Amino acid sequence: MKIRLVLGHVGFASGIVLSALAEHPPHRGHFVTFDPTGSIFTFPSAITAAEVVVGSYADSSGAQHGFLRERNGIFITFDPSGSTSTTATDINHEETVTGAYNDAAGVTHGFKRTRDGTITSFDAPNGVINNSIYLANGPPPTINPSGMIAGTYTVFSPSFTEHGFLRERNGTLLTIDVPGAALTEVLAINPAGALVGDFNTATLFFQGFVRTPDGTFSTANFPGIPVCINPAGTTAGNYTDASNVEHGFVRAANGTVTTFDIPGSNFISVYAINPEGALTGYYTAGANNTFHGFLRAPDGVLTTFDMPASIGTAGVAVNQAGTVTGVFFSNAAGVTHGFLFFPCPCPDR
């Protein structure tokens, strides 16, 4: 599975070494930085058309919490009842948030938080006590405009197995498995209820798929793992070639695949796609594999960006207007902060 920067119950950016000041490539745009009060690690995960940002942060004690940042900069922080570690992962236009949290026993549960602050927790299908909602090295659970939530859960006994799930708006939970797969991970859902993710069989490893709302699976023309899908059914993700080099790809709903690279990059990680088809994520470059953010327009034009004076920048989500939210590293200890990046023409912010 590809490496992702995840602030989650498994720990933040484990094994990443940040040891050199980035050489910032030129960009045109405007940054706004932010942190919830008391945060020492801030990680945004999604942004709405109204520029409401959701994410997670860690305080000085190491406890992790969810947050909402309104467009005016006001923060709302939250935790489900009984949470020892909260990871907020997605938000829809109704400002319903989804994510996962750990309890004192170390079991991971899913949750939904509505705009009025009501939090509902949920667990994996089948009622098996040692099943667990799982943040499978990525951003799920994920939510669409109608309130359907999708993600991945694990069964630990009698053997470790991953399955996808779909939680209907009424709370019904369905298991999602690619036919014949030994492992299925659901990574994203679009407004119509189409799902994307990856699966393993005895002969295929981390093969991409799309599941249409009627339950039909397609596994054709995925060079790698699709991590996001927009309303048109366009998916995007990453693949590794025979030389172990990572590239980005876009797959149209008709199966047409376009691959792309960023000049001078060592590694590309796509995070998100917006309704118009713009992508954001990060790439690494140089001998120290410094992180840089990127925005790829629907026509393929690439803009790279770095938060000034940072030692690493990553785009995480992009809204309909092309505004990016993401994370930057301010020092070699890995202290992180959130940002908004507004490509030019720049608003008066």
LINTA-V859535 format. One record per backbone hydrogen bond with DSSP energy under -1.0 kcal/mol. NH is the residue of the N-H (numbers start at 1). CO is the residue of the C=O. If there is no record, write none. Layout:
nh=NH co=CO
nh=NH co=CO
//
This chain:
nh=8 co=6
nh=11 co=8
nh=16 co=13
nh=30 co=342
nh=32 co=340
nh=34 co=338
nh=39 co=36
nh=40 co=58
nh=41 co=58
nh=43 co=56
nh=45 co=54
nh=46 co=54
nh=48 co=52
nh=51 co=48
nh=53 co=69
nh=54 co=46
nh=55 co=67
nh=56 co=43
nh=57 co=65
nh=58 co=41
nh=59 co=63
nh=62 co=59
nh=65 co=57
nh=66 co=78
nh=67 co=55
nh=68 co=76
nh=69 co=53
nh=70 co=74
nh=73 co=70
nh=76 co=68
nh=78 co=66
nh=83 co=80
nh=84 co=102
nh=86 co=64
nh=87 co=100
nh=89 co=98
nh=90 co=98
nh=92 co=96
nh=95 co=92
nh=97 co=113
nh=98 co=90
nh=99 co=111
nh=100 co=87
nh=101 co=109
nh=102 co=85
nh=103 co=107
nh=106 co=103
nh=109 co=101
nh=110 co=122
nh=111 co=99
nh=112 co=120
nh=113 co=97
nh=114 co=118
nh=117 co=114
nh=120 co=112
nh=122 co=110
nh=131 co=128
nh=132 co=154
nh=133 co=108
nh=134 co=152
nh=136 co=134
nh=137 co=135
nh=142 co=150
nh=144 co=148
nh=147 co=144
nh=149 co=167
nh=150 co=142
nh=151 co=165
nh=153 co=163
nh=154 co=132
nh=155 co=161
nh=161 co=155
nh=163 co=153
nh=164 co=176
nh=165 co=151
nh=166 co=174
nh=167 co=149
nh=168 co=172
nh=171 co=168
nh=174 co=166
nh=176 co=164
nh=181 co=178
nh=182 co=200
nh=183 co=200
nh=184 co=162
nh=185 co=198
nh=187 co=196
nh=188 co=196
nh=190 co=194
nh=193 co=190
nh=195 co=211
nh=196 co=188
nh=197 co=209
nh=198 co=185
nh=199 co=207
nh=200 co=183
nh=201 co=204
nh=207 co=199
nh=209 co=197
nh=210 co=218
nh=211 co=195
nh=212 co=216
nh=215 co=212
nh=218 co=210
nh=225 co=238
nh=227 co=236
nh=228 co=236
nh=230 co=234
nh=233 co=230
nh=235 co=251
nh=236 co=228
nh=237 co=249
nh=238 co=225
nh=239 co=247
nh=241 co=245
nh=244 co=241
nh=247 co=239
nh=248 co=260
nh=249 co=237
nh=250 co=258
nh=251 co=235
nh=252 co=256
nh=255 co=252
nh=258 co=250
nh=260 co=248
nh=265 co=262
nh=266 co=284
nh=269 co=282
nh=271 co=280
nh=272 co=280
nh=274 co=278
nh=277 co=274
nh=279 co=296
nh=280 co=272
nh=281 co=294
nh=282 co=269
nh=283 co=292
nh=284 co=267
nh=285 co=290
nh=289 co=286
nh=290 co=285
nh=292 co=283
nh=293 co=305
nh=294 co=281
nh=295 co=303
nh=296 co=279
nh=297 co=301
nh=300 co=297
nh=303 co=295
nh=305 co=293
nh=310 co=307
nh=311 co=329
nh=313 co=291
nh=314 co=327
nh=315 co=281
nh=316 co=325
nh=317 co=325
nh=319 co=323
nh=322 co=319
nh=324 co=341
nh=325 co=317
nh=326 co=339
nh=327 co=314
nh=328 co=337
nh=329 co=312
nh=330 co=335
nh=334 co=331
nh=337 co=328
nh=338 co=34
nh=339 co=326
nh=340 co=32
nh=341 co=324
nh=342 co=30
nh=349 co=347
//
